[in-house]
Amino acid sequence: MSVDNKIILTPSVRNAPGNVSQETKDRLADIFDGFVTNEAFALAVSQRLEVTEMSITPKVEEPRKVEAKVVIEVDVTSDMINGNGTLHGGCTAYLVDFCTSIAISLHSGYLGNWRRHVSSTLSVTYHAPAALGSRIRIINTTVAMGARAMTARAEIYDATNKRLAATGTHVKMEPSGPKL
């Protein structure tokens, strides 16, 4: 696959601030670069995402466990809006899906278990519109990481207007093998 076919999230992931090792950042960037090609849904949106933080910290309520946190920012542009000039619900759902997947992959890699996941459930609650030109901040945190099912949440803030625009929960699972 040529460089032209790959997502341009790499520099943002490789250079993200936070306590994640450079080796982990590089591996995560390689996974997403190999996964998203120029035929991918919403590629133009994905290419504008800026990872501003990546961290692994102990969970407050379960200190023997860790959580991954990935903060991503992007400006709302014309290819992301609905007829009212605000962030489209479908684009919001895509951002929850894609961005929480990065957090889940980061957590899996931290545990030394890079693996493929497929979506099981995606739930989005819309709170307030984010208008064209607004800067949004998507805070993604892993919630529960089991042997087969993994859950992460996203909070999408309209950073320009200082308000919560949407929240989402994403459950992913390791796919079962082929039936013989």
C-alpha positions as CSV (number, residue, x, y, z in Angstrom):
1,M,0.0,0.0,0.0
2,S,1.4,3.4,-0.9
3,V,1.8,6.3,1.5
4,D,-1.0,8.1,-0.5
5,N,-3.5,5.4,0.6
6,K,-2.8,5.8,4.4
7,I,-4.4,7.9,7.0
8,I,-2.5,10.9,8.2
9,L,-3.1,10.3,11.9
10,T,0.5,9.0,12.3
11,P,2.3,12.3,13.2
12,S,-0.4,13.1,15.7
13,V,-0.2,9.7,17.4
14,R,3.6,9.4,17.2
15,N,4.1,12.9,18.8
16,A,1.1,13.0,21.3
17,P,1.9,14.2,24.8
18,G,1.3,11.9,27.7
19,N,3.0,9.0,29.6
20,V,2.8,6.4,26.8
21,S,6.1,5.0,25.5
22,Q,7.3,6.0,22.1
23,E,7.3,2.3,21.1
24,T,3.6,2.0,22.0
25,K,2.8,5.2,20.1
26,D,4.6,3.9,17.0
27,R,2.9,0.6,17.1
28,L,-0.5,2.2,17.5
29,A,0.2,4.6,14.6
30,D,1.2,1.6,12.4
31,I,-2.0,-0.2,13.2
32,F,-4.2,2.7,12.2
33,D,-2.1,3.5,9.2
34,G,-2.5,0.0,7.9
35,F,-6.2,-0.1,8.8
36,V,-7.5,3.0,7.1
37,T,-7.0,3.4,3.3
38,N,-8.3,6.0,0.8
39,E,-11.4,3.9,0.4
40,A,-12.3,4.2,4.1
41,F,-15.5,5.9,5.3
42,A,-15.0,9.5,6.4
43,L,-11.3,9.5,5.5
44,A,-11.1,13.3,5.2
45,V,-12.5,13.7,8.7
46,S,-10.0,11.1,10.1
47,Q,-7.1,12.8,8.5
48,R,-7.8,16.0,10.4
49,L,-7.9,14.5,13.8
50,E,-5.2,15.7,16.2
51,V,-4.3,13.5,19.1
52,T,-3.4,15.9,22.0
53,E,-3.0,13.4,24.8
54,M,-2.4,9.7,25.3
55,S,-2.0,8.3,28.8
56,I,-2.3,5.1,30.8
57,T,-3.2,5.7,34.5
58,P,-4.5,3.6,37.5
59,K,-8.2,3.6,37.7
60,V,-9.4,5.7,40.7
61,E,-12.0,3.2,41.8
62,E,-10.0,0.1,40.9
63,P,-6.3,0.9,41.6
64,R,-5.0,-2.5,40.5
65,K,-6.4,-1.8,37.0
66,V,-5.5,0.9,34.5
67,E,-7.4,3.0,32.0
68,A,-6.3,4.4,28.7
69,K,-7.2,8.0,27.9
70,V,-6.9,9.5,24.4
71,V,-7.9,13.1,23.8
72,I,-8.5,14.1,20.2
73,E,-9.4,17.5,18.7
74,V,-10.8,18.6,15.3
75,D,-12.5,21.6,13.9
76,V,-16.1,21.1,12.6
77,T,-15.9,21.6,8.8
78,S,-18.5,21.6,6.1
79,D,-18.1,17.9,5.4
80,M,-19.2,17.2,9.0
81,I,-22.4,19.2,9.3
82,N,-26.1,18.7,8.8
83,G,-28.7,21.0,7.2
84,N,-28.7,23.2,10.3
85,G,-25.0,23.9,10.0
86,T,-24.1,21.8,13.1
87,L,-22.1,18.6,13.6
88,H,-24.2,15.8,12.0
89,G,-25.4,13.0,14.2
90,G,-23.8,10.4,11.9
91,C,-20.5,12.1,12.0
92,T,-20.7,12.3,15.8
93,A,-21.4,8.5,15.9
94,Y,-18.4,7.9,13.6
95,L,-16.1,10.0,15.9
96,V,-17.3,8.0,18.9
97,D,-16.6,4.8,17.1
98,F,-13.2,5.7,15.7
99,C,-11.8,7.6,18.6
100,T,-12.8,5.1,21.3
101,S,-11.3,2.4,19.1
102,I,-7.9,4.2,19.5
103,A,-8.3,4.2,23.3
104,I,-9.2,0.5,23.3
105,S,-6.3,-0.3,21.0
106,L,-3.9,1.7,23.3
107,H,-5.1,-0.2,26.4
108,S,-4.8,-3.5,24.6
109,G,-1.2,-2.6,23.5
110,Y,-0.3,-1.5,27.0
111,L,-1.3,-5.0,28.2
112,G,0.9,-6.5,25.4
113,N,-2.1,-7.9,23.6
114,W,-2.5,-6.0,20.3
115,R,-5.6,-7.6,18.7
116,R,-8.3,-6.9,16.2
117,H,-11.7,-5.8,17.6
118,V,-15.1,-5.5,16.0
119,S,-18.0,-3.3,17.3
120,S,-20.7,-4.9,19.2
121,T,-22.7,-1.9,20.5
122,L,-22.4,1.9,19.9
123,S,-24.6,4.3,21.8
124,V,-24.6,8.1,21.4
125,T,-26.5,10.7,23.4
126,Y,-26.7,14.2,21.9
127,H,-26.6,17.1,24.3
128,A,-26.0,20.3,22.4
129,P,-25.0,21.3,18.8
130,A,-21.5,22.1,17.8
131,A,-21.6,24.6,15.0
132,L,-19.6,24.9,11.8
133,G,-16.1,26.3,12.7
134,S,-16.3,25.1,16.3
135,R,-13.3,23.2,17.8
136,I,-14.4,19.9,19.4
137,R,-12.4,17.9,21.9
138,I,-13.1,14.2,22.2
139,I,-12.1,12.6,25.5
140,N,-12.0,8.8,25.2
141,T,-11.4,6.6,28.2
142,T,-11.5,2.8,28.5
143,V,-14.1,1.6,31.0
144,A,-13.8,-2.2,31.1
145,M,-11.3,-4.5,29.3
146,G,-12.3,-8.1,29.5
147,A,-11.0,-11.2,27.8
148,R,-13.4,-10.8,24.9
149,A,-15.4,-7.6,25.4
150,M,-14.0,-4.1,25.8
151,T,-15.9,-0.9,26.6
152,A,-14.8,2.7,26.2
153,R,-16.7,6.0,26.6
154,A,-16.3,9.3,24.7
155,E,-17.2,12.8,25.7
156,I,-17.4,15.3,22.9
157,Y,-17.0,18.8,24.0
158,D,-17.6,21.9,21.9
159,A,-14.4,23.6,23.1
160,T,-15.2,26.8,21.4
161,N,-18.5,27.3,23.3
162,K,-17.4,25.4,26.4
163,R,-20.3,22.9,26.5
164,L,-20.8,19.1,26.2
165,A,-22.1,18.2,22.8
166,A,-22.4,14.4,23.0
167,T,-21.4,11.4,24.9
168,G,-21.0,7.8,23.7
169,T,-20.4,4.3,24.8
170,H,-18.7,1.8,22.5
171,V,-18.5,-2.0,23.2
172,K,-16.1,-3.9,21.1
173,M,-15.2,-7.6,21.1
174,E,-12.7,-10.0,19.7
175,P,-14.3,-11.7,16.8
176,S,-14.7,-15.4,16.9
177,G,-12.8,-17.6,14.5
178,P,-14.2,-19.2,11.4
179,K,-16.6,-22.1,11.8
180,L,-15.3,-25.4,10.5
